Amino acid sequence: MLLSLAPMEGVTGSVFRRVHAVCFGALDRCYTPFVAPPRVGSAFGGKAMKELDPERNAGLDVVPQLLTKDADEFAWAAELLAEMGYREVNLNLGCPSGTVVAKGRDSGLLRDPAALDALLGDVCARSPIPVSVKTRLGIAGDAEYERLLEAFCHHPLAELIVHPRVRQDFYKGVPRQAAYGETLARAPFPVAYNGDIFSPDDLRSLVEAYPATRHVMLGRGIVANPALGRMLRGGQPATLAELRRFHDELFHAYEAEIGGNAVFRMKEWWSYAEGNFADPLAVRRAIRKVRKANEYEAAIARVFLQVPLAAR
Ligand SMILES: Cc1cc2nc3c(=O)[nH]c(=O)nc-3n(C[C@H](O)[C@H](O)[C@H](O)COP(=O)(O)O)c2cc1C
């Protein structure tokens, strides 16, 4: 079973995947949070290069993800990525990330299967490296997926990663795994599953229902519990010492990268990770008002000393 790290803007960037690999071993593959392609003829900008710089991704199998509906920009970016040594490029469809929606950067392609079909034809023909796609089932209703799936099946995708919710679900309700099963049965290319895998039981029931499952992408589950990959392979949950080390490495790596803003990045991580502790509310209270790095470190030291881990 191939296990990969999901793209999560502001969360699973180059710092997170490097620290995670050092502390818990590399997952089989990592996807970068989406980057916008540069204008044709230009190079990737500074923020994108932090994600894409091969040196920062050394030792990891990284697949860059692009967010665009422009075939020329996609093809140009794919050329740049191929020159950097990447062997696959992923197209993000319908990510409901706050910044994407707020800045109107959503590609809109989930709304328009004909435009999607045309774009995929174009980019698959022109990209020098294989193209994979990450999708939801549609915008508002599951019925939209039939036409999208038909469009996907016309093209030689490297892989289709399915998060079986619609965009309007955000993360509410449960993923409709049957739509993933339908994709597995019909697609002429490899298919991956993504959505709500938080424990070995979640993976077990997915694989029982869909034994052909070969690739599972992990997002919030592994951000919250960095030992999740190990547990899915039959290993032990994280000890307190392992969590502490992971936390410290992550914080210091963010400090080196973004200085004082590291505290805010870590607070976002805690919003996923507080559930590792028996009293998540105590964790939240401890860090809520903290702004400065030294206050943050003191608050976290108390959490690790005083709040026991939740049973797993
Ligand atoms: C904060 C946040 C940022 C995300 N950013 C991206 C992104 O850049 N590209 C993308 O395709 N999906 C993005 N997603 C969606 C995740 O990759 C994934 O599909 C989703 O979290 C469901 O998987 P999970 O249940 O394992 O978390 C994001 C999700 C979250 C919560």
The ligand as an SDF file (V2000), in Angstrom:
LIG
                    3D

 31 33  0  0  0  0  0  0  0  0999 V2000
   -5.8260   23.6900    5.5850 C   0  0  0  0  0  0  0  0  0  0  0  0
   -6.0210   22.8500    4.3400 C   0  0  0  0  0  0  0  0  0  0  0  0
   -5.3280   23.1740    3.1830 C   0  0  0  0  0  0  0  0  0  0  0  0
   -5.5060   22.4040    2.0210 C   0  0  0  0  0  0  0  0  0  0  0  0
   -4.7820   22.7210    0.8840 N   0  0  0  0  0  0  0  0  0  0  0  0
   -4.9260   21.9390   -0.2310 C   0  0  0  0  0  0  0  0  0  0  0  0
   -4.1310   22.1830   -1.4010 C   0  0  0  0  0  0  0  0  0  0  0  0
   -3.2560   23.0620   -1.4410 O   0  0  0  0  0  0  0  0  0  0  0  0
   -4.3390   21.3760   -2.4870 N   0  0  0  0  0  0  0  0  0  0  0  0
   -5.2760   20.3550   -2.4700 C   0  0  0  0  0  0  0  0  0  0  0  0
   -5.4340   19.6610   -3.4730 O   0  0  0  0  0  0  0  0  0  0  0  0
   -5.9950   20.0940   -1.3690 N   0  0  0  0  0  0  0  0  0  0  0  0
   -5.8470   20.8370   -0.2550 C   0  0  0  0  0  0  0  0  0  0  0  0
   -6.5480   20.5100    0.8730 N   0  0  0  0  0  0  0  0  0  0  0  0
   -7.3420   19.2700    0.8880 C   0  0  0  0  0  0  0  0  0  0  0  0
   -6.5040   18.0940    1.4000 C   0  0  0  0  0  0  0  0  0  0  0  0
   -5.4430   17.7950    0.5170 O   0  0  0  0  0  0  0  0  0  0  0  0
   -7.3670   16.8120    1.5430 C   0  0  0  0  0  0  0  0  0  0  0  0
   -7.9710   16.5360    0.3100 O   0  0  0  0  0  0  0  0  0  0  0  0
   -8.4340   16.9620    2.6100 C   0  0  0  0  0  0  0  0  0  0  0  0
   -7.9080   17.4720    3.8180 O   0  0  0  0  0  0  0  0  0  0  0  0
   -9.1280   15.6100    2.8860 C   0  0  0  0  0  0  0  0  0  0  0  0
   -8.2010   14.6430    3.3180 O   0  0  0  0  0  0  0  0  0  0  0  0
   -8.0850   14.2540    4.9040 P   0  0  0  0  0  0  0  0  0  0  0  0
   -9.4500   13.8420    5.3420 O   0  0  0  0  0  0  0  0  0  0  0  0
   -7.0830   13.1430    4.9320 O   0  0  0  0  0  0  0  0  0  0  0  0
   -7.6450   15.5040    5.5950 O   0  0  0  0  0  0  0  0  0  0  0  0
   -6.3950   21.2740    2.0290 C   0  0  0  0  0  0  0  0  0  0  0  0
   -7.0650   20.9540    3.2090 C   0  0  0  0  0  0  0  0  0  0  0  0
   -6.8890   21.7180    4.3560 C   0  0  0  0  0  0  0  0  0  0  0  0
   -7.6350   21.3160    5.6170 C   0  0  0  0  0  0  0  0  0  0  0  0
  1  2  1  0
  2  3  1  0
  2 30  2  0
  3  4  2  0
  4  5  1  0
  4 28  1  0
  5  6  2  0
  6  7  1  0
  6 13  1  0
  7  8  2  0
  7  9  1  0
  9 10  1  0
 10 11  2  0
 10 12  1  0
 12 13  2  0
 13 14  1  0
 14 15  1  0
 14 28  1  0
 15 16  1  0
 16 17  1  0
 16 18  1  0
 18 19  1  0
 18 20  1  0
 20 21  1  0
 20 22  1  0
 22 23  1  0
 23 24  1  0
 24 25  2  0
 24 26  1  0
 24 27  1  0
 28 29  2  0
 29 30  1  0
 30 31  1  0
M  END
$$$$
